[in-house]
Amino acid sequence: MIATVPSVWPVGAAFAQKAARIMDVILHIGAHRTGTTTFQDYMRSHRETLATRGIGFWGPYRTRRGLFSGLIPGAAAARHRDLCRRAEGRIRLHLARARADGVRSLVVSDENMIGCARANLRARTLYPAIGERMARFARAFDGHLTRVVISPRAQDLYWSSMIAYGVARGLPLPGGAALDHIARQTRGWRDVITDLACALPPQVDIQVMPFEMFTGRSDALLRLGAGLDAPADGGLRWLNRAPDLPTLRRRLHERGQDATCLPDGTGRWHPFDAAACAALREVYADDIMWLTAGADGLATLTEDRTGTRAGNTLPPGAMTQGYRTHDRQESHLAQPR
């Protein structure tokens, strides 16, 4: 159920329509582990070129330094009842400055808008609070928001990457019961996108861009997902990949924890067994079929017209992306988020 967001900043319909004509806002919400760091680095690298085309960018360097603080209720909400109202006012002041600087299309990219990685791992399911959270962001960007871009990923690789990411940052290794719970839960990207559509105004367009098709191709993500004039990107990049097995063993050793429970090898860590991977892949296949069939009119599956059309099964390259052959590609240092 989507929580009701109080209308604390009423905006007249005439003003909202006028504002939307002046500047559009496109939210790139991830999800986590789907190339968001790569896309954000691309947007920062081409900031000057984008500015000449009337395109602005807000990334984690801005959004996580107080801009969104208070928009999502936290422990301080009971003591400071106006935190959400202040956050909305702060966002609108920044929007006004962007308009004054000549920005016609503003891209806001932060995967934490739909929930943080640790909370997702604790819940052991895909973004259970996305509806309430995005309803608040829709309210904050009221009158400007025109499009939301989301990138689903095959659940077996998504969860493997999320778990490795969490373990490398101090979370405990998941036990068999936790892995089994993740593998058996049936909430897929279809449910996530349905919750998202319910939270957003009906005129907001939801573009779905599968990770397997657009990973490392930030210019295509901006051009086809956001519908903007994207500068060409020089080569395939993929930043902030999941840590491999040697890295995970080193992190556990540094924390004084037993690393022998990790398998031998030097590649990616795949914590799920074959049966669990098959179950997670089946849910994803159902999600892609639903999207290909029209997603009940709630969202649009954005396809790469230069590549293989997404259908009932993933393109051949998608079945190997993220596995051993891709691990041998040149490494890149991740930019801090």
Secondary structure, DSSP 8 states (H G I E B T S, - for coil): --------S---HHHHHHHHHH-EEEEE---TTSSHHHHHHHHHHTHHHHHHTTEEEE-HHHIIIIISTTTS--GGGGT-TTHHHHHHHHHHHHHHHHHHTT-SEEEEE-GGGG--HHHHHHHTSS-TTHHHHHHHHHHHTTTTEEEEEE----HHHHHHHHHHHHHHTT-----HHHHHHHHH----HHHHHHHHHHHS-TTSEEEE--HHHHTT-HHHIIIIIS--------S----S----HHHHHHHHHHTT---TTS-SSSS----S-HHHHHHHHHHHHHHHHHHHTTGGGS-EE---TTS----SS--GGGGTTTSHHHHTS--------
